[in-house]
């Protein structure tokens, strides 16, 4: 096994295990909110708190990578996420559970800002143009695959045992992730470090902003709107079956969505490696995402929901590897940490805004209107991406060497 492959595998394992804590709250908290006396807006705020925090934390995380390297921020970030997941256990039995949940999600946001920025930078550091899409895809897959396991823990395990048990198992695996990283992940960013980088600096170049704005739209619809409303729409359309309630069914459907995304991450990234054809591959998967949300507007049966979730997941997953690989194609190595931070800031802003907008909206305009609006977002993202890339490079297969205007 080559050094680069060993590093990629270590990153995948670490992010997979720590990802449990990211998904465990989604099937539980929307319904748990009524039991704990937490309003829908506050539930949405708690679910979004990690992304709101990352909006602030991403810039220092990216700058830190370009100043000091990847290894230490990666290990520390994983450990912080483990501690944050333990906070969910405390929150269940605390006098003010909403405050503890909010604090845990804020800590998770700080840790994940470090983990996300370092994971992508490590993948970029050990890749070349012929393997970048594939490596970005598998690293993104590792980050994402832990999420459906967390969804299952949050949905199924909480119903079979208890919510506390689900949170405790997720916390244990998160702490294991930091140990794996400490033992197996080396420093990869030595050649890209710059001690003069400001701690608050992010990359405002056109490639970073273009990719980041596309990421904003995708995260708003997918992790923001879909994941925060799925348990509610299942309950509203009376789709609970197979002995599970709305929490268990939503956890299963979210897992289906994320598994579909993870399955296409490697394929989309690898497909885009062929002659650097990132943009055409991206457009195809954005259309797939559009079709999934469109189906979700009319879905009234479990098979229709499964099909919609598969399409949405496939569109999200298939586009994620090529999107980050496109960013790496157009970004010098010494700026990759900050460029990744820009991408993460905008993606997290979309993911944070999604629950805060969609949860109140479904109560006033209904699920169909919200999902129809989400279906339009991938099409707008596709049009923006094509226009921006072509105007700047006069090509839909740009590289770092393609001259802009």
Buried (B, 14 or more C-beta within 10 A) or exposed (E): EEEBEBBBBBBBBBBBBBBBBBBBBBBBBBBBBEEBEBEBEBBBBBBBBBBBBBBBBBBBBBBBBBBBBBBBBBBBBBBBBBBBBBBBBBBBEBEEBBEBBBBBBBBBBBBBBBBBBBBBBBBBBBBEBEBBBBBBBBBBBBBBBBBBBBBBBBBBBBBEEEBBBBBBBBBBBBBBBBBBBBEBBBBBBEEBBEEEBEEEBBBEBBBBBBBBBBBBBBBBBBBBBBBBBBBBBBBEBEBBEEEBBBBBBBBBBBBBBBBBBBBBBBBBBBBBBEEBBBBEBBBBBBBBBBBBBBBBBEBEEBEBBBBBBBBBBBBBBBBBBBBBBBBBBBBEBBBBBBBBBBBBBBBBBBBBBBBBBBBEBBEEEBBBEBBBBBBBBBBBBBEBBBEBBEEBBEBBBBEEEBEBE
